[in-house]
Amino acid sequence: MASRGTSSFLILLAWLTAIATEPAIQWFLRRGLSRARSTAVVGGSVIVVLVGLAVIFERMLFDQVTQLVRNVPATVESVVTQINSTFG
């Protein structure tokens, strides 16, 4: 069961998505498509764009995560050194 905070966040996210996609849906409605088809076209387009961006930036994201994981020991050592020098 989702917590109250998670539910509120999901409702907010759904509301923002509806606000963001409504102009495109209205554009299709003015051109004679039904609301269901307009929503399907806009939703499908959003999914295609998100998948495209994921494919484009996949390598860069993977490289950054790899670099972050490799730097964890040095970062922890640096934080411990800083804490020891600050608090004795």
N, C-alpha and C positions, 0 to 999 in steps of 0.2 A: 504494500500500500504506500502511495506517495505521501510524503510529508506535506504539511500545509504550505511551507515555503516553496517546495518544488512545484506544487499545483499552481500557486500564484505565479511563479515564473513562467510556467507553460502557458497559462492563460494570457499573460502579458505578451509572450512571444507570438502566440496565435493572433492576438489583436494587432500587433505591429505588422505581422505578415499580411493580414487582411487589409490594413490601411495601405501598405506598400503596393499590393497587387491590384487594388480596386481601380485605379485609373486605367490600367491595361485591360482589365475585364470590361470596363465601361466602353473603351474604344472598340472592342470586338462586338459588344452589344449594339452599338450604334451602326455597325456594319451588318447587322442582321443575324448574328450567331445567337444561339440560346445561351442562357447563363451557364448551364452545365458545360456546354462545349467551350465557351469562353474561359471558364475556370480551368478546364482540362488543358487547353492550349497554353494558358499562362503558367499553370503549375508544371506542365511538362517542359516548357521553356526554361523555367527556373531550375529544374532538376538537371537539364542538359547543360546549362551554364555552370552550375556547381560542380558537376562531374568533370566538365572541361577544365575548370580551374584547378581541380584536384589533380588531374592528369598533368597539367602544365607545371604546377608547383610541387609535385610529388618528390622529385629528386632533391630540390632545394630543402624542403621540409625534412626529408630523411637525413640529408647531410647535417643539418643543424641539430637534429635530435641526437645523431651519432656523436657529434662534437660535444654536445652538452653532457652526454653520458661519459665520454672519455675524460672530461674536465672535472667530474665530480670529486675525485680524490684530491686534486690540487686545490679546488675551491674549499673543501672541508678543511684541509690543512691550513689554508690562508685564514679562514674564519677562526679556527682554534688558535692560531698564532696571534691574531688580532685581539681575541678575547683574553688570552694569557697576558699580553703586553698591556692591555687596558686595566685589567683587574688584578694582575699580579698572580 
